[in-house]
């Protein structure tokens, strides 16, 4: 059962304007679940929980985005 979050409307509005939406917050409050639930068919979901992905994003952001686009 999915629990609707208060931020859903703000995230959907931001998605209309910005190609990337980042949500930060405490652990285990439903950020990932909410974003995955809200994402449109044309949106990609990327998590930086993977240490390799996070390190690549920090060290070479340009390559990170190129690599992520190839995955989808």
C-alpha positions as CSV (number, residue, x, y, z in Angstrom):
1,X,0.0,0.0,0.0
2,X,1.4,3.4,-1.0
3,X,1.2,6.3,1.4
4,X,0.8,9.7,-0.3
5,X,3.4,12.2,0.8
6,X,2.9,16.0,1.3
7,X,5.7,16.9,-1.1
8,X,4.2,15.1,-4.1
9,X,2.6,18.3,-5.6
10,X,5.8,20.3,-5.2
11,X,7.9,17.6,-6.8
12,X,5.4,17.4,-9.8
13,X,5.5,21.1,-10.2
14,X,9.3,21.1,-10.1
15,X,9.4,18.3,-12.7
16,X,7.6,20.6,-15.2
17,X,10.4,23.1,-15.1
18,X,13.6,21.2,-14.2
19,X,15.1,18.2,-16.0
20,X,16.5,16.9,-12.7
21,X,14.8,16.8,-9.3
22,X,16.7,15.9,-6.2
23,X,15.1,15.0,-2.9
24,X,17.2,15.0,0.3
25,X,16.2,14.1,3.8
26,X,16.4,11.6,6.6
27,X,16.8,7.9,6.0
28,X,13.8,5.6,5.7
29,X,11.1,8.2,5.3
30,X,9.9,7.2,1.8
31,X,11.8,9.5,-0.5
32,X,12.8,6.7,-2.9
33,X,9.4,5.1,-2.8
34,X,7.7,8.4,-3.5
35,X,10.0,9.4,-6.4
36,X,9.7,6.0,-8.0
37,X,5.9,6.2,-7.6
38,X,5.7,9.7,-9.2
39,X,8.2,9.3,-12.1
40,X,6.9,9.6,-15.6
41,X,7.6,7.1,-18.3
42,X,10.2,9.4,-19.8
43,X,12.0,10.0,-16.4
44,X,14.9,8.0,-15.1
45,X,15.4,7.1,-11.5
46,X,19.0,7.2,-10.2
47,X,20.1,6.6,-6.7
48,X,23.4,7.7,-5.2
49,X,23.2,5.0,-2.5
50,X,25.6,3.0,-4.7
51,X,29.0,4.1,-3.6
52,X,30.5,3.6,-7.0
53,X,27.8,5.8,-8.6
54,X,28.2,8.4,-5.9
55,X,32.0,8.6,-6.3
56,X,31.7,8.9,-10.1
57,X,29.1,11.7,-9.7
58,X,31.5,13.6,-7.4
59,X,34.7,13.0,-9.3
60,X,33.4,13.4,-12.9
61,X,29.8,14.7,-13.1
62,X,29.9,15.1,-16.9
63,X,30.8,11.5,-17.4
64,X,28.4,10.3,-14.8
65,X,25.4,11.9,-16.7
66,X,26.6,10.6,-20.0
67,X,27.0,7.1,-18.5
68,X,23.5,7.3,-16.9
69,X,21.9,8.3,-20.2
70,X,23.4,5.3,-21.9
71,X,21.9,2.9,-19.3
72,X,18.4,3.9,-20.1
